[in-house]
Amino acid sequence: MTHDDGHDHAADHQHHDHDQPGPFADLGDEERIRRAGHIILDGVTAADAQGVDPDVDPMELAFSHLLEIEAIALAFDEAAEEVELDISPLMGGVMLVVRRLVAELAVREGVSQESVVMAVRAAIDDAV
């Protein structure tokens, strides 16, 4: 899949064996965040196309892609006997997408970004 930036994002989503270091093990933080943002957007479009292939769950697919690029990582600290969950790259990707969408809406509506955020907060409150 190619987006406006000319980058082939489908190549970002290749599958690998999770017991071995994957092709994305050497990604830098910024690249991992960028790819997580694209996977989040892919999840939105996949959810819209869910009826096309009922055997594919868009949420599971997005989750597997996030695991592949290590935007979500689980680690077991044997000394503390604790499981650690690192979702920093995932949250970075979410923030990247949300910031961009808020900026785009503000420009299109001719309002401040703060106005967009307040309107979204009101819509969230009304939805619950």
C-alpha positions in Angstrom: 0.0 0.0 0.0 1.4 3.4 -1.0 0.3 6.7 0.6 0.9 10.2 -0.5 4.5 10.2 0.9 5.4 7.6 -1.7 6.5 5.1 1.0 5.4 1.4 0.6 3.6 0.9 3.9 2.7 -2.7 3.1 6.4 -3.5 3.5 6.1 -2.2 7.0 3.7 -5.0 7.9 5.6 -8.2 6.9 5.1 -11.2 9.3 7.9 -13.0 11.2 8.5 -15.5 13.9 8.2 -13.8 17.2 10.8 -16.1 18.8 13.5 -14.6 16.6 14.5 -10.9 16.3 12.3 -9.6 13.6 13.1 -7.4 10.7 12.1 -4.4 12.8 14.3 -5.0 15.8 16.7 -2.3 14.8 14.1 0.4 14.3 14.8 3.7 16.0 12.1 5.2 18.3 10.9 7.8 15.8 10.6 5.2 13.0 8.7 2.8 15.3 6.3 5.7 16.3 5.8 6.6 12.6 5.0 3.0 11.7 2.7 2.7 14.7 0.8 5.7 13.5 0.3 4.2 10.0 -0.8 0.9 11.6 -3.5 2.7 13.6 -4.7 4.4 10.4 -4.6 1.0 8.6 -6.8 -0.3 11.4 -9.4 2.4 10.8 -9.6 1.6 7.1 -9.5 -2.2 7.7 -12.5 -1.8 10.1 -14.4 -0.1 7.3 -13.7 -3.0 5.0 -14.4 -5.7 7.5 -17.3 -7.1 5.6 -15.0 -7.9 2.7 -13.2 -10.8 4.5 -15.2 -12.0 7.6 -12.2 -14.2 8.6 -10.0 -11.2 9.3 -10.5 -9.3 12.5 -9.0 -5.8 11.9 -8.2 -5.3 15.6 -6.3 -8.6 15.7 -4.5 -7.7 12.5 -3.5 -4.3 13.8 -2.4 -5.8 17.1 -0.2 -8.3 15.3 1.4 -5.6 13.2 2.0 -3.5 16.4 3.7 -6.5 18.0 5.8 -7.0 14.8 7.3 -3.5 15.0 7.6 -3.8 18.8 5.2 -0.9 19.4 3.9 -3.1 22.2 6.4 -5.1 24.1 6.1 -7.5 27.1 9.0 -8.3 29.2 9.4 -10.4 32.4 11.6 -9.1 35.1 12.8 -12.2 36.8 14.4 -10.4 39.7 11.2 -8.5 40.6 8.9 -11.3 39.3 6.9 -8.8 37.3 5.6 -8.5 33.8 6.4 -5.2 32.2 4.3 -3.8 29.4 5.9 -1.0 27.3 3.4 0.7 25.0 5.4 3.9 24.6 5.8 3.5 20.8 2.1 2.8 20.5 1.1 5.8 22.5 3.6 7.9 20.4 1.9 6.7 17.2 -1.6 7.4 18.7 -0.5 11.0 19.6 1.1 11.5 16.2 -2.2 10.6 14.5 -4.4 12.5 16.9 -2.3 15.7 16.7 -2.4 15.5 12.9 -6.1 15.0 12.8 -6.8 17.9 15.3 -4.6 20.2 13.2 -6.3 19.1 10.0 -9.8 19.7 11.5 -8.8 23.1 12.9 -7.6 24.3 9.5 -10.6 22.9 7.7 -13.1 24.4 10.1 -11.2 27.7 10.5 -11.0 27.3 14.3 -8.3 26.8 16.9 -6.9 23.4 17.8 -8.2 24.0 21.3 -11.8 24.4 19.9 -11.4 21.1 18.1 -10.2 19.4 21.3 -13.1 20.8 23.3 -15.6 19.7 20.7 -14.1 16.2 20.7 -14.2 16.1 24.5 -17.9 17.1 24.4 -18.7 14.4 21.8 -16.9 11.8 23.9 -18.8 12.8 27.0 -22.1 12.6 25.1 -21.2 9.2 23.7 -20.8 7.6 27.1 
